[in-house]
């Protein structure tokens, strides 16, 4: 039973992107939206799927005070 109801399109995009990255032709997927719509839950599933395929998983964060700092999420990247 899928853990995401109504996220089939998003999960298909993620699976396609992970497969492309595995073939060294990756791209970028942006997850955005209003608070409370499940972005963190979706990213958790991305981590699980990527880990199953042997990807190195890094995480960055952008805090409210970092809005004007270029590449702020990448300045604090850490392995998961």
Backbone as XML, in Angstrom:
<?xml version="1.0"?>
<chain id="A" units="angstrom">
  <residue number="1" name="UNK">
    <atom name="N" x="0.852" y="-1.190" z="0.000"/>
    <atom name="CA" x="0.000" y="0.000" z="0.000"/>
    <atom name="C" x="0.890" y="1.243" z="0.000"/>
  </residue>
  <residue number="2" name="UNK">
    <atom name="N" x="0.672" y="2.179" z="-0.933"/>
    <atom name="CA" x="1.502" y="3.386" z="-0.987"/>
    <atom name="C" x="1.316" y="4.260" z="0.247"/>
  </residue>
  <residue number="3" name="UNK">
    <atom name="N" x="2.413" y="4.882" z="0.674"/>
    <atom name="CA" x="2.325" y="5.754" z="1.844"/>
    <atom name="C" x="1.920" y="7.177" z="1.463"/>
  </residue>
  <residue number="4" name="UNK">
    <atom name="N" x="1.808" y="7.439" z="0.172"/>
    <atom name="CA" x="1.425" y="8.770" z="-0.298"/>
    <atom name="C" x="0.161" y="8.648" z="-1.122"/>
  </residue>
  <residue number="5" name="UNK">
    <atom name="N" x="-0.876" y="9.245" z="-0.664"/>
    <atom name="CA" x="-2.123" y="9.245" z="-1.416"/>
    <atom name="C" x="-2.149" y="10.512" z="-2.259"/>
  </residue>
  <residue number="6" name="UNK">
    <atom name="N" x="-2.357" y="10.348" z="-3.554"/>
    <atom name="CA" x="-2.416" y="11.491" z="-4.452"/>
    <atom name="C" x="-1.063" y="12.069" z="-4.814"/>
  </residue>
  <residue number="7" name="UNK">
    <atom name="N" x="0.018" y="11.345" z="-4.579"/>
    <atom name="CA" x="1.374" y="11.821" z="-4.902"/>
    <atom name="C" x="2.021" y="10.996" z="-6.003"/>
  </residue>
  <residue number="8" name="UNK">
    <atom name="N" x="1.226" y="10.254" z="-6.755"/>
    <atom name="CA" x="1.785" y="9.400" z="-7.797"/>
    <atom name="C" x="2.586" y="10.187" z="-8.822"/>
  </residue>
  <residue number="9" name="UNK">
    <atom name="N" x="2.100" y="11.325" z="-9.239"/>
    <atom name="CA" x="2.802" y="12.143" z="-10.230"/>
    <atom name="C" x="4.152" y="12.600" z="-9.689"/>
  </residue>
  <residue number="10" name="UNK">
    <atom name="N" x="4.174" y="13.069" z="-8.446"/>
    <atom name="CA" x="5.410" y="13.547" z="-7.833"/>
    <atom name="C" x="6.414" y="12.411" z="-7.661"/>
  </residue>
  <residue number="11" name="UNK">
    <atom name="N" x="5.940" y="11.249" z="-7.206"/>
    <atom name="CA" x="6.833" y="10.117" z="-7.005"/>
    <atom name="C" x="7.383" y="9.598" z="-8.328"/>
  </residue>
  <residue number="12" name="UNK">
    <atom name="N" x="6.572" y="9.627" z="-9.379"/>
    <atom name="CA" x="7.059" y="9.214" z="-10.701"/>
    <atom name="C" x="8.159" y="10.161" z="-11.175"/>
  </residue>
  <residue number="13" name="UNK">
    <atom name="N" x="7.970" y="11.458" z="-10.985"/>
    <atom name="CA" x="8.985" y="12.448" z="-11.352"/>
    <atom name="C" x="10.268" y="12.203" z="-10.568"/>
  </residue>
  <residue number="14" name="UNK">
    <atom name="N" x="10.137" y="11.931" z="-9.289"/>
    <atom name="CA" x="11.302" y="11.679" z="-8.446"/>
    <atom name="C" x="12.021" y="10.408" z="-8.886"/>
  </residue>
  <residue number="15" name="UNK">
    <atom name="N" x="11.286" y="9.346" z="-9.137"/>
    <atom name="CA" x="11.906" y="8.100" z="-9.591"/>
    <atom name="C" x="12.630" y="8.295" z="-10.922"/>
  </residue>
  <residue number="16" name="UNK">
    <atom name="N" x="12.021" y="9.045" z="-11.828"/>
    <atom name="CA" x="12.655" y="9.329" z="-13.117"/>
    <atom name="C" x="13.927" y="10.139" z="-12.920"/>
  </residue>
  <residue number="17" name="UNK">
    <atom name="N" x="13.893" y="11.116" z="-12.041"/>
    <atom name="CA" x="15.057" y="11.958" z="-11.770"/>
    <atom name="C" x="16.176" y="11.168" z="-11.104"/>
  </residue>
  <residue number="18" name="UNK">
    <atom name="N" x="15.836" y="10.286" z="-10.168"/>
    <atom name="CA" x="16.848" y="9.446" z="-9.531"/>
    <atom name="C" x="17.492" y="8.507" z="-10.545"/>
  </residue>
  <residue number="19" name="UNK">
    <atom name="N" x="16.689" y="7.934" z="-11.430"/>
    <atom name="CA" x="17.233" y="7.045" z="-12.460"/>
    <atom name="C" x="18.178" y="7.812" z="-13.387"/>
  </residue>
  <residue number="20" name="UNK">
    <atom name="N" x="17.820" y="9.034" z="-13.743"/>
    <atom name="CA" x="18.686" y="9.852" z="-14.596"/>
    <atom name="C" x="19.991" y="10.187" z="-13.880"/>
  </residue>
  <residue number="21" name="UNK">
    <atom name="N" x="19.896" y="10.510" z="-12.595"/>
    <atom name="CA" x="21.101" y="10.815" z="-11.821"/>
    <atom name="C" x="22.008" y="9.592" z="-11.737"/>
  </residue>
  <residue number="22" name="UNK">
    <atom name="N" x="21.417" y="8.413" z="-11.584"/>
    <atom name="CA" x="22.195" y="7.183" z="-11.508"/>
    <atom name="C" x="22.972" y="6.962" z="-12.809"/>
  </residue>
  <residue number="23" name="UNK">
    <atom name="N" x="22.407" y="7.415" z="-13.928"/>
    <atom name="CA" x="23.069" y="7.310" z="-15.234"/>
    <atom name="C" x="23.976" y="8.502" z="-15.500"/>
  </residue>
  <residue number="24" name="UNK">
    <atom name="N" x="24.225" y="9.326" z="-14.495"/>
    <atom name="CA" x="25.078" y="10.525" z="-14.598"/>
    <atom name="C" x="24.490" y="11.590" z="-15.500"/>
  </residue>
  <residue number="25" name="UNK">
    <atom name="N" x="23.198" y="11.656" z="-15.593"/>
    <atom name="CA" x="22.556" y="12.741" z="-16.349"/>
    <atom name="C" x="21.399" y="13.289" z="-15.522"/>
  </residue>
  <residue number="26" name="UNK">
    <atom name="N" x="21.720" y="13.675" z="-14.312"/>
    <atom name="CA" x="20.702" y="14.136" z="-13.380"/>
    <atom name="C" x="20.165" y="15.514" z="-13.704"/>
  </residue>
  <residue number="27" name="UNK">
    <atom name="N" x="19.275" y="15.947" z="-12.887"/>
    <atom name="CA" x="18.675" y="17.262" z="-13.018"/>
    <atom name="C" x="18.315" y="17.745" z="-11.623"/>
  </residue>
  <residue number="28" name="UNK">
    <atom name="N" x="17.511" y="18.733" z="-11.559"/>
    <atom name="CA" x="17.127" y="19.316" z="-10.275"/>
    <atom name="C" x="15.603" y="19.247" z="-10.141"/>
  </residue>
  <residue number="29" name="UNK">
    <atom name="N" x="15.157" y="18.862" z="-8.968"/>
    <atom name="CA" x="13.729" y="18.845" z="-8.670"/>
    <atom name="C" x="13.512" y="19.774" z="-7.486"/>
  </residue>
  <residue number="30" name="UNK">
    <atom name="N" x="12.608" y="20.703" z="-7.625"/>
    <atom name="CA" x="12.298" y="21.640" z="-6.553"/>
    <atom name="C" x="10.975" y="21.219" z="-5.917"/>
  </residue>
  <residue number="31" name="UNK">
    <atom name="N" x="10.993" y="21.122" z="-4.608"/>
    <atom name="CA" x="9.773" y="20.816" z="-3.852"/>
    <atom name="C" x="9.397" y="22.087" z="-3.111"/>
  </residue>
  <residue number="32" name="UNK">
    <atom name="N" x="8.258" y="22.631" z="-3.454"/>
    <atom name="CA" x="7.836" y="23.882" z="-2.821"/>
    <atom name="C" x="6.325" y="23.845" z="-2.597"/>
  </residue>
  <residue number="33" name="UNK">
    <atom name="N" x="5.867" y="24.749" z="-1.766"/>
    <atom name="CA" x="4.431" y="24.828" z="-1.514"/>
    <atom name="C" x="4.156" y="25.414" z="-0.146"/>
  </residue>
  <residue number="34" name="UNK">
    <atom name="N" x="2.894" y="25.567" z="0.131"/>
    <atom name="CA" x="2.468" y="26.143" z="1.402"/>
    <atom name="C" x="2.819" y="25.235" z="2.566"/>
  </residue>
  <residue number="35" name="UNK">
    <atom name="N" x="2.891" y="25.823" z="3.732"/>
    <atom name="CA" x="3.158" y="25.059" z="4.950"/>
    <atom name="C" x="2.082" y="24.010" z="5.163"/>
  </residue>
  <residue number="36" name="UNK">
    <atom name="N" x="2.517" y="22.824" z="5.567"/>
    <atom name="CA" x="1.569" y="21.778" z="5.925"/>
    <atom name="C" x="1.056" y="20.910" z="4.802"/>
  </residue>
  <residue number="37" name="UNK">
    <atom name="N" x="1.594" y="21.038" z="3.588"/>
    <atom name="CA" x="1.069" y="20.227" z="2.486"/>
    <atom name="C" x="1.822" y="18.917" z="2.284"/>
  </residue>
  <residue number="38" name="UNK">
    <atom name="N" x="2.869" y="18.682" z="3.093"/>
    <atom name="CA" x="3.572" y="17.405" z="3.014"/>
    <atom name="C" x="4.921" y="17.436" z="2.338"/>
  </residue>
  <residue number="39" name="UNK">
    <atom name="N" x="5.535" y="18.601" z="2.221"/>
    <atom name="CA" x="6.855" y="18.690" z="1.581"/>
    <atom name="C" x="7.889" y="17.855" z="2.321"/>
  </residue>
  <residue number="40" name="UNK">
    <atom name="N" x="7.938" y="17.971" z="3.624"/>
    <atom name="CA" x="8.921" y="17.221" z="4.415"/>
    <atom name="C" x="8.682" y="15.723" z="4.310"/>
  </residue>
  <residue number="41" name="UNK">
    <atom name="N" x="7.447" y="15.319" z="4.295"/>
    <atom name="CA" x="7.107" y="13.900" z="4.146"/>
    <atom name="C" x="7.573" y="13.386" z="2.784"/>
  </residue>
  <residue number="42" name="UNK">
    <atom name="N" x="7.344" y="14.172" z="1.750"/>
    <atom name="CA" x="7.770" y="13.804" z="0.401"/>
    <atom name="C" x="9.290" y="13.717" z="0.318"/>
  </residue>
  <residue number="43" name="UNK">
    <atom name="N" x="9.993" y="14.672" z="0.908"/>
    <atom name="CA" x="11.456" y="14.659" z="0.894"/>
    <atom name="C" x="11.976" y="13.447" z="1.668"/>
  </residue>
  <residue number="44" name="UNK">
    <atom name="N" x="11.306" y="13.070" z="2.733"/>
    <atom name="CA" x="11.683" y="11.863" z="3.463"/>
    <atom name="C" x="11.617" y="10.632" z="2.572"/>
  </residue>
  <residue number="45" name="UNK">
    <atom name="N" x="10.601" y="10.561" z="1.739"/>
    <atom name="CA" x="10.473" y="9.444" z="0.795"/>
    <atom name="C" x="11.569" y="9.507" z="-0.267"/>
  </residue>
  <residue number="46" name="UNK">
    <atom name="N" x="11.917" y="10.709" z="-0.714"/>
    <atom name="CA" x="13.019" y="10.859" z="-1.671"/>
    <atom name="C" x="14.306" y="10.310" z="-1.054"/>
  </residue>
  <residue number="47" name="UNK">
    <atom name="N" x="14.577" y="10.675" z="0.202"/>
    <atom name="CA" x="15.772" y="10.166" z="0.895"/>
    <atom name="C" x="15.776" y="8.643" z="0.938"/>
  </residue>
  <residue number="48" name="UNK">
    <atom name="N" x="14.652" y="8.049" z="1.297"/>
    <atom name="CA" x="14.575" y="6.583" z="1.384"/>
    <atom name="C" x="14.845" y="5.937" z="0.028"/>
  </residue>
  <residue number="49" name="UNK">
    <atom name="N" x="14.230" y="6.466" z="-0.999"/>
    <atom name="CA" x="14.414" y="5.901" z="-2.338"/>
    <atom name="C" x="15.852" y="6.070" z="-2.816"/>
  </residue>
  <residue number="50" name="UNK">
    <atom name="N" x="16.426" y="7.233" z="-2.581"/>
    <atom name="CA" x="17.816" y="7.483" z="-2.999"/>
    <atom name="C" x="18.784" y="6.586" z="-2.223"/>
  </residue>
  <residue number="51" name="UNK">
    <atom name="N" x="18.563" y="6.425" z="-0.940"/>
    <atom name="CA" x="19.438" y="5.581" z="-0.120"/>
    <atom name="C" x="19.396" y="4.132" z="-0.584"/>
  </residue>
  <residue number="52" name="UNK">
    <atom name="N" x="18.216" y="3.655" z="-0.961"/>
    <atom name="CA" x="18.085" y="2.277" z="-1.456"/>
    <atom name="C" x="18.930" y="2.046" z="-2.704"/>
  </residue>
  <residue number="53" name="UNK">
    <atom name="N" x="19.158" y="3.119" z="-3.476"/>
    <atom name="CA" x="19.940" y="3.015" z="-4.702"/>
    <atom name="C" x="21.408" y="3.369" z="-4.497"/>
  </residue>
  <residue number="54" name="UNK">
    <atom name="N" x="21.815" y="3.631" z="-3.255"/>
    <atom name="CA" x="23.221" y="3.876" z="-2.965"/>
    <atom name="C" x="23.692" y="5.308" z="-3.125"/>
  </residue>
  <residue number="55" name="UNK">
    <atom name="N" x="22.785" y="6.261" z="-3.236"/>
    <atom name="CA" x="23.174" y="7.662" z="-3.355"/>
    <atom name="C" x="23.707" y="8.194" z="-2.029"/>
  </residue>
  <residue number="56" name="UNK">
    <atom name="N" x="24.674" y="9.096" z="-2.096"/>
    <atom name="CA" x="25.098" y="9.862" z="-0.932"/>
    <atom name="C" x="24.046" y="10.942" z="-0.731"/>
  </residue>
  <residue number="57" name="UNK">
    <atom name="N" x="23.499" y="11.041" z="0.457"/>
    <atom name="CA" x="22.413" y="11.986" z="0.715"/>
    <atom name="C" x="22.940" y="13.113" z="1.585"/>
  </residue>
  <residue number="58" name="UNK">
    <atom name="N" x="22.807" y="14.332" z="1.094"/>
    <atom name="CA" x="23.218" y="15.534" z="1.817"/>
    <atom name="C" x="21.989" y="16.391" z="2.053"/>
  </residue>
  <residue number="59" name="UNK">
    <atom name="N" x="22.019" y="17.167" z="3.110"/>
    <atom name="CA" x="20.891" y="18.035" z="3.407"/>
    <atom name="C" x="21.377" y="19.435" z="3.707"/>
  </residue>
  <residue number="60" name="UNK">
    <atom name="N" x="20.685" y="20.409" z="3.173"/>
    <atom name="CA" x="20.942" y="21.812" z="3.469"/>
    <atom name="C" x="19.640" y="22.452" z="3.911"/>
  </residue>
  <residue number="61" name="UNK">
    <atom name="N" x="19.744" y="23.579" z="4.548"/>
    <atom name="CA" x="18.542" y="24.263" z="5.022"/>
    <atom name="C" x="18.703" y="25.763" z="4.833"/>
  </residue>
  <residue number="62" name="UNK">
    <atom name="N" x="17.603" y="26.407" z="4.603"/>
    <atom name="CA" x="17.591" y="27.854" z="4.472"/>
    <atom name="C" x="16.633" y="28.394" z="5.523"/>
  </residue>
  <residue number="63" name="UNK">
    <atom name="N" x="17.151" y="29.212" z="6.382"/>
    <atom name="CA" x="16.340" y="29.785" z="7.452"/>
    <atom name="C" x="15.869" y="31.178" z="7.059"/>
  </residue>
  <residue number="64" name="UNK">
    <atom name="N" x="14.869" y="31.642" z="7.712"/>
    <atom name="CA" x="14.261" y="32.943" z="7.389"/>
    <atom name="C" x="15.299" y="34.052" z="7.270"/>
  </residue>
  <residue number="65" name="UNK">
    <atom name="N" x="16.254" y="34.101" z="8.172"/>
    <atom name="CA" x="17.247" y="35.173" z="8.151"/>
    <atom name="C" x="18.235" y="35.025" z="6.983"/>
  </residue>
  <residue number="66" name="UNK">
    <atom name="N" x="18.235" y="33.870" z="6.308"/>
    <atom name="CA" x="19.157" y="33.621" z="5.201"/>
    <atom name="C" x="18.579" y="34.002" z="3.842"/>
  </residue>
  <residue number="67" name="UNK">
    <atom name="N" x="17.398" y="34.540" z="3.798"/>
    <atom name="CA" x="16.727" y="34.797" z="2.518"/>
    <atom name="C" x="17.586" y="35.543" z="1.513"/>
  </residue>
  <residue number="68" name="UNK">
    <atom name="N" x="18.358" y="36.523" z="1.962"/>
    <atom name="CA" x="19.119" y="37.359" z="1.046"/>
    <atom name="C" x="20.528" y="36.833" z="0.794"/>
  </residue>
  <residue number="69" name="UNK">
    <atom name="N" x="20.890" y="35.705" z="1.389"/>
    <atom name="CA" x="22.236" y="35.158" z="1.238"/>
    <atom name="C" x="22.250" y="34.169" z="0.069"/>
  </residue>
  <residue number="70" name="UNK">
    <atom name="N" x="23.116" y="34.440" z="-0.909"/>
    <atom name="CA" x="23.195" y="33.564" z="-2.076"/>
    <atom name="C" x="23.612" y="32.154" z="-1.667"/>
  </residue>
  <residue number="71" name="UNK">
    <atom name="N" x="22.918" y="31.172" z="-2.197"/>
    <atom name="CA" x="23.209" y="29.758" z="-1.961"/>
    <atom name="C" x="23.209" y="29.378" z="-0.480"/>
  </residue>
  <residue number="72" name="UNK">
    <atom name="N" x="22.430" y="30.056" z="0.320"/>
    <atom name="CA" x="22.394" y="29.816" z="1.766"/>
    <atom name="C" x="22.171" y="28.347" z="2.127"/>
  </residue>
  <residue number="73" name="UNK">
    <atom name="N" x="21.265" y="27.618" z="1.468"/>
    <atom name="CA" x="21.069" y="26.222" z="1.866"/>
    <atom name="C" x="22.318" y="25.359" z="1.659"/>
  </residue>
  <residue number="74" name="UNK">
    <atom name="N" x="23.155" y="25.745" z="0.709"/>
    <atom name="CA" x="24.344" y="24.948" z="0.421"/>
    <atom name="C" x="25.514" y="25.250" z="1.346"/>
  </residue>
  <residue number="75" name="UNK">
    <atom name="N" x="25.440" y="26.309" z="2.097"/>
    <atom name="CA" x="26.520" y="26.666" z="2.998"/>
    <atom name="C" x="26.595" y="25.768" z="4.225"/>
  </residue>
  <residue number="76" name="UNK">
    <atom name="N" x="25.503" y="25.099" z="4.536"/>
    <atom name="CA" x="25.460" y="24.222" z="5.706"/>
    <atom name="C" x="25.088" y="22.794" z="5.317"/>
  </residue>
  <residue number="77" name="UNK">
    <atom name="N" x="25.588" y="22.348" z="4.186"/>
    <atom name="CA" x="25.259" y="20.997" z="3.713"/>
    <atom name="C" x="25.973" y="19.980" z="4.594"/>
  </residue>
  <residue number="78" name="UNK">
    <atom name="N" x="25.238" y="18.962" z="4.979"/>
    <atom name="CA" x="25.799" y="17.917" z="5.833"/>
    <atom name="C" x="25.278" y="16.557" z="5.383"/>
  </residue>
  <residue number="79" name="UNK">
    <atom name="N" x="26.092" y="15.518" z="5.523"/>
    <atom name="CA" x="25.601" y="14.169" z="5.163"/>
    <atom name="C" x="24.503" y="13.737" z="6.129"/>
  </residue>
  <residue number="80" name="UNK">
    <atom name="N" x="23.589" y="12.938" z="5.613"/>
    <atom name="CA" x="22.489" y="12.411" z="6.429"/>
    <atom name="C" x="22.909" y="11.093" z="7.019"/>
  </residue>
</chain>
